[in-house]
Amino acid sequence: MKEPNYFIPPRSFQIFGFDIYYYAVMIVCGIILAVIVATLLMKRRNIPADWIFDLILCVLPLGIIGARTFSVVTDPTTSISEWFTGFRDGGLSIIGGVIGGALGVILFCLIHKVNFLRIADCVVPGLALAQAIGRWGNFFNQEVYGGQVTNPALQWFPFAVYIESYRTWHYAFFFYESLINLAVFALLFTFMWKFKKKPSGLAMCGYFFCYGLTRSIMEPLRDSQFILGYNIPVSFVFSIIMCVGGALLALGLLYCNRRKYGRCFGAAEGEPLAILPKYYTKEQLKKFYEDKLLKEKAAQLKAEAESAGDAPSPVPKKNAVVCPACGARFVAEGDVAECPFCHTPFNTGGGDKSVQEADK
């Protein structure tokens, strides 16, 4: 068996005699980055930035409780009494954290009376980034790996990871999932930052679909807990639900948007909210929408008139001119004019230019 070709770090380090686990450090770093991303997107979409503190207070505690509870309940080797005692050793489930975090977002939306889908869209890109960072906590804990790698040519990090307890090489699933989460973050963040018009909730659906699909592929290939005695990984079941649910919800949002606005993308709701310089009150938004509808109606009537051949004739150009015969000044239309005083016809020759020449 090939020896590891990389440094295997310890699980923790000490500060003033207190053990600090790298797993926890990775989670904290992921949370900080997720908060920064959510703040940027909330500002971008006209949601008051100071609401982020309320969002953290609602989402973070429920997310941690959900992550730990899901891990304890679905792990047959862990009893309920170990909910607190084994907390520092890991035992946090991302799927449980997503469920708890979603409940926190719902609570936040109820408090501030804001649309759930709109807030969820701002949260999920940062969540994907936090998961990409947090997966490296599994590297320090030597967990979330796949089957054994027996081919020496493939026994290299980060494609494979050396598990000290078994003294064997295994597929580094934590690394694969970290890369996928990073790609999902880039996709969702770009979508939320660049595209102004969309029905709210599509970013959330995209996250559920991508993450659910990733986990549903990887879960059967790694050492998982089982439920109901059917050898079905717990996370696999929830991953399938997330994947299918995200896809169906996205189709439902697009269908409803088409029925309401006549197109799948481009809802007025949520969208000048996309890229506006300040937070709009309800009255300001109402006026914005009314003005927008009036402009769209005028453009539509103009297009219909042009297509029917009833386009309005161009307005004749008006020029300030000076009569070359009597020197009178007046305003004439077109390039040929007749002096209203001496009735001399003449070529205006550019209007204002003739006035300037007369002044000389």
Number of C-alpha atoms within 10 A of each C-alpha: 10 14 12 18 11 11 7 14 12 11 17 15 12 9 7 5 7 9 12 14 19 21 21 16 16 20 18 15 13 21 21 12 16 22 19 13 21 24 22 16 23 23 20 22 26 19 22 14 16 11 13 17 12 13 22 18 12 22 22 17 15 22 25 19 19 24 22 23 20 22 24 22 13 18 17 11 8 14 12 11 9 10 16 9 9 14 12 13 12 15 17 19 20 20 21 22 24 20 16 25 27 20 17 21 24 21 16 23 19 12 11 11 10 13 15 17 20 22 23 22 24 28 25 25 29 28 24 26 25 26 24 26 24 24 25 22 23 21 23 17 18 20 18 22 25 20 14 17 19 13 10 11 8 14 23 20 17 15 15 24 28 27 18 11 7 9 12 18 28 24 24 25 25 25 23 18 20 20 17 19 25 18 16 22 23 15 15 22 23 12 15 20 15 12 12 19 18 23 24 23 21 24 26 22 26 22 25 25 23 21 22 24 18 19 21 21 13 19 22 16 15 17 13 17 17 16 15 8 7 7 11 15 22 19 26 22 15 16 25 20 17 23 22 17 16 24 18 14 18 22 15 12 19 22 16 15 21 16 11 12 13 12 14 17 16 18 20 18 16 19 18 17 22 22 17 13 11 13 16 16 8 9 9 11 14 12 11 14 15 12 12 13 13 12 12 12 12 12 12 12 12 15 14 13 13 12 10 9 9 11 12 9 6 6 8 10 10 14 21 17 26 24 24 16 13 12 14 13 16 15 14 20 16 16 15 13 19 15 21 13 13 12 12 13 14 14 15 23 14 15 22 16 15 19 19 12 9 14 8 6
